[in-house]
Amino acid sequence: MNYPQRGRLLHEVPAWVAEGSFFFITINCAARGSNQLCRAGIGEAVLAAAAHNHEKLAWHCRLMLLMPDHLHGILAFPREPGMKKTVSDWKHFLAARQQIEWQRDFFDHRLRNHHEAQEKINYVLMNPVRRGLCERAEDWPWVCRPKDRTRPELG
């Protein structure tokens, strides 16, 4: 019997979407349910790699938050090389350096306006609280929120 197979997502930003538009992304670890990311050494390396990509203008990171088996980001990407290649390269770097096993793909959703972006930011920041990992969002240490640029100015 032929079972349906999950197709690959394109992760291409359509030409009609303004450059610098923000996306909500979720990247899952291959093994769900165990703490792979929120550990000393690995967590810092993931957040440092996110900040590095922001500093070198590979993406504009408004927010990245680690959960034990996945991460959420609010990111904008330059048209070239684009979202798919940028995220793929970043995942490969971390897999090689930190032995993180990621799921094959990732989820993305374009944030169409300020209201939707703020809604997702609040959702992401409250995720550890909802999961019972901390009492207040500001107590969660596994967060990257670069403050050096207020809007995307990607290379």
Buried (B, 14 or more C-beta within 10 A) or exposed (E): EEEEEEEEEEBEBEEEEEEBBBBBBBBBBEEEEEBBBBBEEBBBBBBEBBBEBBEEEBBBBBBBBBBBBBBBBBBBBBEEEBBBEBBBEBBEBBEEEBEBEBBEBBBBEEBEEEEBBEEBBEEBBBBBBEEEBEEEBEEBEBBBBBEEBEEBEBE
